Amino acid sequence: MALEMFRKEETLAMRKKLIGYSCRLFYSDDPVKIVRARGQYLYDENGKRYLDCISNVQHVGHCHPSITQAATTQMELLNANSRFLHDNIVQYADRLAATLPDKLRVFYFVNSGSEANDLALRLAHQYTQHEDVIVLDHAYHGHLTSLIDISPYKFQKLTGQKEWVHVAPIPDTYRGIFREDHPNPAQAYADTVKDVIDKVHQKGRKVSAFFSESLPSVGGQILLPKGYSTKVAEYVRSAGGVFVADEVQTGFGRVGSHFWAFQLQGDDFSPDIVTMGKPMGNGHPLSCVATTAEIAGAFTANGVEYFNTFGGNPVSCAIGLAVLDVIEKEDLRGNSSRVGGHLLDRLRQLQTKHPIIGDVRGVGLFVGLEMVTDKEQRTPATDAAAQVVRRLKEEYICVSTDGPWENIVKFKPPMCFSMEDADLVADRIHHILTGDWNTYPIALTYYNTFTHYGHSSRQKSALYDVTP
C-alpha cells in the first residue's frame, strides 16, 4: 500500500515537531521537498526537476536500475546476519582488493563512514599501543563521540581539543601557511606534521595515527600537494604510528584518473589503513575498513571478538558488487575525468571574468570554487557564496558550500554528471554574477575569532603543535 503523501507544509510542520532540530535540511529557510530521483536529477512534489550537484552518496546515479535490481534480487533470496558463511562478502572483498595496494588485503565491513573511522581508530590504537592522533585543521571524520574528538571542524565548537589529539595545518596552497608560490609546499607542510610529532614526544607521549581525508572536503575541497602524504607517512611510521586515509568522500573513482584519491600522491604511496563509505552502496548503508595483515593480527590478538551484525550482509554486498559493475561498464571514471575537466575549464574561464572568484580547484568530479571579496587579500566572501547557492536553487540547481568560512561552492555530483550539466552550471553561475548580481549586495563580514588564516606566519603557528 502506498504511503500517504503530505503537502510540503504538513511535512515540514511534522518534521519540526518530530525530528531533532540539530538535523538541518538543505535550504532550511525554504526546503526543497524531493519525492523521486533518477540519475543526476531530483524531482519535487510538483514535478520540478533539479540538477543535483551535492549527492556524492548516490555515486553512480539516483535509483540506478542495476543497483535496485541487485538489491531486490538478493533481498528476495536472503538477507542474514553477517556471521553466517556467504559468498557475497568474500566476492566483494576480493573485488575491492584488486583496486588497492597489495599490502591492504584484510577487510572489515561496517555500515557508515563514521563506523569505519571509529574502527580504524581502534585498529591503530591496538596495533601501536599508543593513544595520540594527529589530524588536519578543520577535518571532519564522523559523528561518533570518538570521531568528534578527532574532528576540529566539530570539537572546536564543542568541548575543545583533547590532550591526545594534535592538529596540523591543512595543506591549503591557496590560503594556508605555504601557498602556490612556495618552492616545495609538500615538504613544507609535511614538516609541520614532523613538528607536531616532536611536540608529542616532548610531552612524553607517543603517536598512534595520522588521520587525513585524501582530499579534505569539509576543509574546503583541498588538493594535497603531491608527495605530501608520502613524506608524512615516513615521519609518522618512524614515530611508531600508522597512516589512515579517509576515502569516505572521495573513493570509488571520483577523481577519475585513479580509483582512490590517495593514489594521486604517487604509485609508491600506500596508507596503512583505508576507510571508505558513502559511495559504496549508492545510498545503501555500506562501508568498510581495509588494512594490513599485521594490523589485523594485532587487533585479533587482543582476545576480544569483533563482529558487526549488518556490516557485509548479503544484500549490502550484492549492492556493493553492482556499484563496482556500473563504475566499470559505464566508464564512470572516464566520465569523471572528462566532465570534471570540462567543468574546471568552464569555471576557470569565469574566474578571469569575475573578480569575486578567487580560486578554482579540483580533480575529476571533486571541484571547489572559492569566492573572495578581495583577490589580493583573499578575503572570504561568505555571504556571496551563500547567495550564489540560493540563486542556483532558483535556477533548479542544487549546490552547497564548505570550508572554514563557508565561502567555497562545492561540486560532488553523481558520477553520471554530463557535459551538458557542467555547461548549465557554469552558464547559470555566469548569469548570476553578471546579470543580476548587483541586486544582491555583498556584506563584508569581519571575523573576530582567532583563526590561522589572515594572520602572520608566526601567529598562525601558535594554533598548532608546530615550531614557528
C-alpha positions, 0 to 999 in steps of 0.5 A, spaced: 500 500 500 502 506 498 504 511 503 500 517 504 503 523 501 503 530 505 503 537 502 510 540 503 507 544 509 504 538 513 511 535 512 515 540 514 510 542 520 511 534 522 518 534 521 519 540 526 515 537 531 518 530 530 525 530 528 531 533 532 532 540 530 540 539 530 538 535 523 538 541 518 535 540 511 538 543 505 535 550 504 532 550 511 529 557 510 525 554 504 526 546 503 526 543 497 521 537 498 524 531 493 519 525 492 523 521 486 530 521 483 533 518 477 540 519 475 543 526 476 536 529 477 531 530 483 524 531 482 519 535 487 512 534 489 510 538 483 514 535 478 520 540 478 526 537 476 533 539 479 540 538 477 543 535 483 550 537 484 551 535 492 549 527 492 556 524 492 552 518 496 548 516 490 555 515 486 553 512 480 546 515 479 539 516 483 535 509 483 540 506 478 536 500 475 542 495 476 543 497 483 535 496 485 535 490 481 541 487 485 538 489 491 531 486 490 534 480 487 538 478 493 533 481 498 528 476 495 533 470 496 536 472 503 538 477 507 542 474 514 546 476 519 553 477 517 556 471 521 553 466 517 558 463 511 556 467 504 559 468 498 557 475 497 562 478 502 568 474 500 566 476 492 566 483 494 572 483 498 576 480 493 573 485 488 575 491 492 582 488 493 584 488 486 583 496 486 588 497 492 595 496 494 597 489 495 599 490 502 591 492 504 588 485 503 584 484 510 577 487 510 572 489 515 565 491 513 561 496 517 555 500 515 557 508 515 563 512 514 563 514 521 563 506 523 569 505 519 573 511 522 571 509 529 574 502 527 580 504 524 581 508 530 581 502 534 585 498 529 591 503 530 590 504 537 591 496 538 596 495 533 601 501 536 599 501 543 599 508 543 593 513 544 595 520 540 592 522 533 594 527 529 589 530 524 588 536 519 585 543 521 578 543 520 577 535 518 571 532 519 571 524 520 564 522 523 559 523 528 561 518 533 563 521 540 570 518 538 570 521 531 568 528 534 574 528 538 578 527 532 574 532 528 576 540 529 571 542 524 566 539 530 570 539 537 572 546 536 565 548 537 564 543 542 568 541 548 575 543 545 581 539 543 583 533 547 590 532 550 591 526 545 589 529 539 594 534 535 592 538 529 596 540 523 595 545 518 591 543 512 595 543 506 591 549 503 596 552 497 591 557 496 590 560 503 594 556 508 601 557 511 605 555 504 601 557 498 602 556 490 608 560 490 612 556 495 618 552 492 616 545 495 609 546 499 609 538 500 615 538 504 613 544 507 607 542 510 609 535 511 614 538 516 609 541 520 606 534 521 614 532 523 613 538 528 607 536 531 610 529 532 616 532 536 611 536 540 608 529 542 614 526 544 616 532 548 610 531 552 612 524 553 607 521 549 607 517 543 603 517 536 598 512 534 595 515 527 595 520 522 588 521 520 587 525 513 581 525 508 585 524 501 582 530 499 579 534 505 572 536 503 569 539 509 576 543 509 574 546 503 575 541 497 583 541 498 588 538 493 594 535 497 600 537 494 603 531 491 608 527 495 605 530 501 602 524 504 608 520 502 613 524 506 608 524 512 607 517 512 615 516 513 615 521 519 609 518 522 611 510 521 618 512 524 614 515 530 611 508 531 604 510 528 600 508 522 597 512 516 589 512 515 586 515 509 579 517 509 576 515 502 569 516 505 568 522 500 572 521 495 573 513 493 570 509 488 573 513 482 571 520 483 577 523 481 577 519 475 584 518 473 585 513 479 580 509 483 582 512 490 584 519 491 590 517 495 593 514 489 594 521 486 600 522 491 604 517 487 604 509 485 609 508 491 604 511 496 600 506 500 596 508 507 596 503 512 589 503 513 583 505 508 576 507 510 571 508 505 563 509 505 558 513 502 559 511 495 559 504 496 552 502 496 549 508 492 545 510 498 545 503 501 548 503 508 555 500 506 562 501 508 568 498 510 575 498 513 581 495 509 588 494 512 594 490 513 595 483 515 599 485 521 594 490 523 589 485 523 593 480 527 594 485 532 587 487 533 585 479 533 590 478 538 587 482 543 582 476 545 576 480 544 571 478 538 569 483 533 563 482 529 558 487 526 551 484 525 549 488 518 556 490 516 557 485 509 550 482 509 548 479 503 544 484 500 549 490 502 554 486 498 550 484 492 549 492 492 556 493 493 558 488 487 553 492 482 556 499 484 563 496 482 559 493 475 556 500 473 563 504 475 566 499 470 561 498 464 559 505 464 566 508 464 564 512 470 571 514 471 572 516 464 566 520 465 569 523 471 575 525 468 572 528 462 566 532 465 570 534 471 575 537 466 570 540 462 567 543 468 574 546 471 575 549 464 568 552 464 569 555 471 576 557 470 574 561 464 569 565 469 574 566 474 578 571 469 571 574 468 569 575 475 573 578 480 569 575 486 572 568 484 578 567 487 580 560 486 578 554 482 580 547 484 579 540 483 580 533 480 575 529 476 568 530 479 571 533 486 571 541 484 571 547 489 570 554 487 572 559 492 569 566 492 573 572 495 571 579 496 578 581 495 583 577 490 589 580 493 587 579 500 583 573 499 578 575 503 572 570 504 566 572 501 561 568 505 555 571 504 556 571 496 557 564 496 551 563 500 547 567 495 550 564 489 547 557 492 540 560 493 540 563 486 542 556 483 536 553 487 532 558 483 535 556 477 533 548 479 540 547 481 542 544 487 549 546 490 552 547 497 558 550 500 564 548 505 570 550 508 572 554 514 568 560 512 563 557 508 565 561 502 567 555 497 561 552 492 562 545 492 561 540 486 560 532 488 555 530 483 553 523 481 558 520 477 553 520 471 554 528 471 554 530 463 557 535 459 551 538 458 550 539 466 557 542 467 555 547 461 548 549 465 552 550 471 557 554 469 552 558 464 547 559 470 553 561 475 555 566 469 548 569 469 548 570 476 554 574 477 553 578 471 546 579 470 543 580 476 548 580 481 548 587 483 541 586 486 544 582 491 549 586 495 555 583 498 556 584 506 563 584 508 563 580 514 569 581 519 571 575 523 573 576 530 575 569 532 582 567 532 583 563 526 590 561 522 588 564 516 589 572 515 594 572 520 602 572 520 606 566 519 608 566 526 601 567 529 598 562 525 603 557 528 601 558 535 594 554 533 598 548 532 603 543 535 608 546 530 615 550 531 614 557 528 
